[in-house]
Amino acid sequence: MRRITLILTLLAIVACASEGESTTTTGEVASTTTAAPDSTSSAAPDPTTTAADTGFPVEVSDANGEVTIGAMPESIVSLSSTGTEMLFAIGAGEQVVAVDEFSTYPAKAPTTDLSGFTPNLEAIVGYEPDLVVISFDPGELVSGLEAVGVPTLLLPTAMSLDDSYTQLEVLGAATGHVGEAAEVVAQMQGDIDEIVATTTVPAGVTFYHEVDGTLFSASSNSFLGQIYSLLGLTNIADEADTDDSGFPQLASEYIVSQDPDIIYLADVDFGVTPESLSERPGWAEMTAVQNGAIVPLEAYLASNWGPRVVELLELIAGSVTGLVPAS
């Protein structure tokens, strides 16, 4: 339940951001603490990269503006699951000393009980970071870290693949892995182009993506929806996204009336199963349910915007090959 609550909170933040509203609220830093790691557990920086050959200090841009990184970071704390994935993908994993409770990929990431949504400044500082990566600031985190001399990169939810590529490049510059970040971006672009070029989707195939059991979905205005759009699929959530939030909540009757050809379930980790859909009023008669065209998605994979988005696109592409639209 904590993970699904996090996803819904994230959707609310993204929706506000897409309308041009601030995603920051005021509030006090939590008073509880997390034990700092033993000094022997601090990871060393990549020995093949030094400040001299990576051009530090560097200035990079995040959601708040310009951030100066004085020296190559050796003790990074990531409170963003996508940020964690990106850091390890570009070769900066050995510089990461702690990540938040939901940063479970890759398996070797040093997961802790730190929270990215209710961050505890004292607990974060206990890891003696020289760089903190976040996707959300509840109001006083960046300023609090700035007050103790710790630079912070605020990299919010990507709204497009270009945003994802940019964040990888920013992290590459900030951690001394410019070349590796460029390689990851190029690999992602190449893989995505190949998947799109080699996947044939019959015209008119419709789909429904279920974020959670309360029937929130992802329209083409969201990052996730744009991934589906790459393959030319028709998203039934688009018509219902009247405020362009990217994540409309659909009525069950609406979904039944749209009769999608395929259903993607990103809530299987929370108890929803392909079999359980037929128990919903009217759903047993839907084309996707009758044909068994229901695709379970790992919630983590469907809610992050790092390099593994290629895996998500590949999974979607494999699921639509050979589909015949009901219409």
Secondary structure by P-SEA (a helix, b strand, c coil): caaaaaaaaaaaaaaaaaaccccbbbbccccccccccccccccccccccccccccccbbbbcccccccccccccbbbbccaaaaaaaaaaccccccccccccccccccccccccccccccccccccccccbbbbccccccaaaaaaaabbbbbbbcccccaaaaaaaaaaaaaacccaaaaaaaaaaaaaaaaaaaaacccccbbbbbbbccccccccccccaaaaaaacccccccccccccccccbbbbbaaaaaaacccbbbbccccccccccccccccccccccccccccbbbbccccccccccaaaaaaaaaaaaaccccccc
